């Protein structure tokens, strides 16, 4: 945009208005067109309200939201639940599921209810309820967002949002959720102690995915439906102005859920396809670290982020199988856990006691490691035993002899020792490693716990046993 300073009738800088003795500016747009002036009082319809300061997506303009005292909530959000639907198995660390006749399956980054198809049995159902329940903090919006396709047919019902369904067709006692009714109407539903308030919404196609958002505030719930092109299908606020009601719900905590069921027998079987879900606390600073939030999202080092199985080597009431110590193969392929090996002679060989391959596409962030060791089977005999510990990061193969371009990057973390005559049950002081900068393992690469025994004796029946506790998260 350019500015041309002129004065008087001649339009040159030397001329000024004979009365005001002032110049004036002419404004142009980026195409060179003159921007004309307009007086607000001359508008056909007087405009009131606040200016638009922000927009959500390319086609939706929204006002900036402020708190009741006028503060802007900038990046003060806390993740409470996030399921990107990774891998081929439902994450049962997040969800409790129940079914009758309907089946639930996960593949291609989607969870499908009635995945077997063809079920038109009256009363057939599939339900997902989050294990975590969410506290609605006064003054703090609670947000649920999901991407769903409802292949709905008459006499079937689909519901999802906040709530805890206690049965197949029973009313959700408390909650705020979307419902596709037996007649095909999409509704916004708010329930308090079994009493529902509903509002009809726009039309959604059974072949398309839509983004559904629920924002729960104090005495209202905001329901938003957007299609894949970014167009608003529905944007409504359910005002719950019940003066006899202390709060929006009659409970303090609620999970989120999905439910599909046949109210009566439909002509064609329905399906519900979930393409991801997240729950957030908005405009709240809990001061939880990102590591804490990842743990609450089941992305800590306790379980695999893709198979959701326990990562540590520890079966119920079972001791570890003795590892075969090797430089090129892992004694255990788990992320730490219980370990043991038969006593061997001392050598400077690096043994891959643990060799864990980090599942793609996640980074593994390791923040601490604790190793304990004890003598079992027989006392330390003629020679002391020294255990030298280290870790290695980001090799592209399990062998510690892996060369360039992706060799294991080693870090020493401590030593333990047992003197000659150390009896069964003697335990060395713990090795604890808490790096100032976390150790990062890239997707598909290996994390090793390395054992080197420069001094030792292959005493018959002697077992060195211990534990390795790894703390971290997947991101």
N, C-alpha and C positions, 0 to 999 in steps of 0.2 A: 504494500500500500504506500503511495507517494503523497507528499504534502507540497502544495504550490502556494506560496505566500504572494498575495496580490493586494493592490490598494486602489480605491477609486474606480472610475469607469473604464480607465484605459487598460486595466489588468496587468500593470507592471509594478514591480516592487517599489519604485520611487513614489508612486501615487499613494496617497492615504485618504481616508474618508475626511472630508472637509469639516465635519461636525465633531466626530469622535476622535479624529487624528489617530485612528488605529487600523492596522492591517487585519485581514481575515484569512483563514485557511480553507482551502477546498480539498476534501478527502476523496480519494479514488480507491476502487477495489483493485484486486490483483489483475483484472482484465482491462484496467484503464477507464472504467466507467465512473462517472461522478456519483458520489454518494449523496443523495438528497436529504435535506433536513425535514424532520417531522416533529411537531409539538405533541406531547403526550395528551394535552387537553383536546386536541383535534381528533383523537382516535374515536372511531364509531362506538366502540365499547370500551369504557375505561378498564384498564388492567390493574389488578391488585395481586397481592401475595409476594412471595420471595422469588428471587431469580434462580434459575436452574444452574446448579454449580457442578453437577457431575452426571454421568450417564452409565447405564449398565447395558453392556453389549452395544452393538452398532445402531440398533433401532429403538432402544428403550431409554427414555430420559427420566431420571429420578432425582428427587431432592436429596441432598446430603442429610443423613440422619444424625441428630444430636441427642444427647441424653437430656433428662428432665432439667438438668442445671445448665444446659447449653454446651457441654463438652462434646467434642468430636471423638468417636471411637475409631482410632486409626490403628489397624493391625493388632487390636487387643482381642483376638479370637483364640479359642482353645478347641482343638480337635478332641471330640469325645468318642467318635466311632468312624472308622474308614475301612471299607471293604472294596478294593479294586477288582475283586473276583479274579484272583491269580491262581493259575494251575488248574488241575482237573478235579479237585475235591473241594467240597464246601468246607469253609473254615469253621469248624465246630468250636473253636476257641471264641468265636464271635457269636455264633448262632446256635440256638436250640431249635431243632426241627421235629415236626410230627406230621404224619401222613396217614391217610386211609384211602386205598385204591389209587389215588394220585401218587405220582413219583416225583422226586426232586433230583435234578442232575446239574452238573456244572461243566461247561466246556466253552471254548472260544470267547472267554471273558464275559460269560453270561450264565446266570442261574435260571433254569427253566422249571416252573411248576407244571405238573402233569407232563413231564418230559417224555413219558411213554406214549402219550397221545391216545385218543380214542375212548377216554373214560367218560361215559355219560350216566354213571350210576348216581342216583340221588344220594346226597350226604357225603360223597367223595370230597376230600379236602387235602390241602397242603398248607402248612403254617411254618413260618420262620419268625422267631422272637429273639431279639438280641439278649445276650447274657447280661450285658451291662444295662443298668437302669439309670436314667438321666434326671438329675435334680434341676427343677426349674427355679433358678435364683431370681428373687424379686428385682425388677429393674434391668434384667438381662435377658434379651431375646434368645430363644432356643431354636435352632434351625435344623431342619431335616431336608436333605436333597437327594433325589434318586433319578435314575433314568429307566423307564419302564415301557414295555409294550404289552398291551392287554388284548390278547386274541379272544375277545369275549363273545359269548353266545347266550341267547335268551335262557333264563332260569339259572344262570351261574352268577356268582358275585366275586368281585376282586376288591380288596382293601389293602391299604398300606399307609404308614405314617407312624405317629406316636400312639401307643396303646398296648394293652396286654390281653389279647383274646383268650378267654378261659375255656372255650369250646368251639365246636364247628360253626354253628349258625347263631350262637348267642350274641347278644349285644355287647360291644366293647364297653366296659363299665366307665372308664375314663380315657380320654384321648382326643387327638386332633388328627384326622386322616382323610385320605381320598377314598371314595367308594364308587365302583361301577355297579349299579344296581341290577336286579333281575330283568328290568325292562331296558337296560342299556344306558340309563342316565348317569352321567358323571356328576358326583356330588362332593361338596366340602362338608365334612362332618366334625362337629365338636360335641363331645359327650362328657357329662358331669354326673357321676354316681348313677349311671344307667339311663339318664335322660339326654336325648340327642337333640341338637339343633343342626339342621341341614340347609344347604343352599345349592341349587342346581348351577352347574358350570357349563362350559362350552362343549363342543363335540370333538372327540378324538377318534382317529381311524384305528381299526383293529390291526392294521398291517404296519403301523408306524411307531417308532420310539418317540417319546416326549420326555422333557425334563420337568419334573414335579418338585416344587419347593413349598415347604410349610415353615412359617415363622411364627412362633408362639410368643406373645408378649403378655402383658398383664391381664387385660380384659378383652383381648381380641386375638384372632388368629388370621394370618395373611396366607392365602392360598394362591400359588402362581403356577400356571402351566404354559410351557413354551415348546414350540415344535422344533424340529431339527434345523430349520432355516432361520431360527431366531424370532419367529413371529409369536406374539402373545395370543394364546388361545383363551386364557382366562386369568384374570388378576382381580381377586375379590378379597374383602376383609370381612370376616365373621365377627361382628361385635356381640359380645356376650355381656349384656348390661343387666345381669340378674342381681338385684340389691340384696337378696337373701343368701347369696353365694359368697363365701369368704375368698374364694380364689377360682381360677379357671377350671381346675380339677379338684377332686376331693382327696387326692393323694399327693405326696411330695415328689415321688420318683415314678417315672414311666420308662419302659423300654421302647424301642421301635419294632415294627412288625410288618410282615406281608402275609396275606391270607387269600387263598382261592378256594372256593367251594361251590358245589352244585346244590342250590337250594331245593330244587326238584330236578327231575331228569331233563337235561337239555337235549335238543335234537343233535347238536354237534358238540364235541368235547372242547372246553376252553383251555387256554394256556396263559401263563403269566411269565414274562421274560424280564429279568432284572439285569440291568447293565451297569450297576455300581451304586453305592450309597455312602453318604457321609452325614454325620451329626456334629454340629458345632455349638459352642457357647459364644454368643456375639457380645462385643463391647464389654469384655471382662478381662482383667489382668490378674490371673491366679498365680503368676510368677512360677509356674511349672516350667522346668527346662524342656527343651525339645526331646531329650532322652527320656524324660518321664512321660511325655505325651506319646512317644513311640511305644513305650511299654504298655500304656493304657490302650493302645490300638492293636495290641497283640503282636507288635513288631520287635519285642525284646528278644534276647538270645535264648530264651527258654525253649521256643519251638521254631520249626522251619517256617519261613514265610510262604512257602509254596506247597508243602505237604502237610503242614501244621502238626507234625509229629514231634515228640520230645527229641532234643538234639544231644543231650548228654548221654554218655554210656552208663546206664544204670537201669537194669531190669528189676522188677519187684522181687525182693527177697532172694536175690541171686548175686553171687560174687562175680567179678569180672573173669573172663577167660584170659589166661596168660598170653601176653603179647609176644610175638616173634619179633625181636628187635632187628631192624633193617635200616640201611641208609637209603634204600630205593623204594621201599614199600611201607605203607602205614601200618603200625601195630593196631591202631583203631582209626576208623574213618569218621568218628563222631566229633562234636565240638566239646572236647573235654569229657569229664565224667570219671568213673572208677577205672583204675588201671592196676596191673601187676605184671611182673615178669620173673622168671627164674634167674637166680644170681648167675652172673657171667664174669669172666676175667676182664680186668681193666683194659681199655683201649681208647684211642682218641677219635673213634668213629662217632659221627653224628647219627643218632637214631631218630627216625620219624615216629616217635611214640604215638602222636596223633597227627593225622593228615586229613583235614576237613576241607571239602570243596564247597565254596560259597555258591549258593544257588543263584542263577541269573533270573531276573535282571537287577538284583539287589546289591547294594554295597553293604558290607558287614563292618560296623564300627565297634572296635574292641576297646573298652575303657579300663578293664582290670582283669587280672589273672591271679589265682591263688593256688599254690601247689603244696600238698602235704605228702609225706612219705614215712613209712614205718617198716620195721623188720618183722617178718613172720616166717614160720616153718622151721628155722634154725638160727642160732646166734651167729653174729659176725665172727668168722674163724681167724685165719692166719693173717689176713690183710684187711686194712680198713677199706671202707666203701665211700667213694665220693660221687655225688650226683651233680653234674653241671647242667643247668637248665637254660634254655633259650626259646625264642619263637622265631618264625620266619613268615614273611608275608609275600603274597602275590606271585608265587611260582605258577606256571601254566601246566605243571605236571606234579604228581605226588612225590616223585623222587627228589631227595635233597641234593642229588648230583645234577639236577637240571641246569643246563647252561643258558647262555644268552639266546634270545633277547629277553626272556622272562625268567631269570633265576630266582630262587628263594632269597629274600632280603632278610638277613639274620640280625637278631638283637639279643644280647645276653641279658638274663633277668635275675640270676642268682645261683647259689650253690647250697647243697646240703651234704652232710657227712655222718658216717657211723664209725666209731672207733672199734678196734679189735676187742672182741668180747661183748659188744653190745647185744643185750639179750632180746629175745622175742618180745615185741611190744614197744621197743624203743622207737620213739618218734622224733624226727628231726624238726627243728624250728621251721615254720612255714616260709615259703617263698611267696612274697606278695609283690605284684608288679602293677603299678598304676601310672602309666605314662602321662606326662604333661600334655602331649599331643596324642590323641587316640590313634591306634593302629587301624588303618583302613584297608580292607580286603575288597578288591574289585570283583564284579560279577564273573563267576566261572573260575576264579583263581583259588589257590590253596592257602590255607592257614595251617601252619605246623607248630606243634609243641615239640621241641627238640630236647633229647636227653643225650648227654655225653658222659661216659664213665671212665675217666682217666685212670682211676685206681679201683680195683675190686677183685674178688675171688669167686670162682664158680663153686661155691660150697653146696654140697648135696642137700636137697630138700629146702634150701633157703629161698624165700620169696620176698622180694621188695614190692610192697603194695602201697597204693596211695590214691589221692584224689586230685583232680584238676578242675577248678571252677572258673568258667569264663563268663564275664559279664560284658554285655554290649547290646547292640540293636541293629536291626536291618532297616535300610532306608532306600 
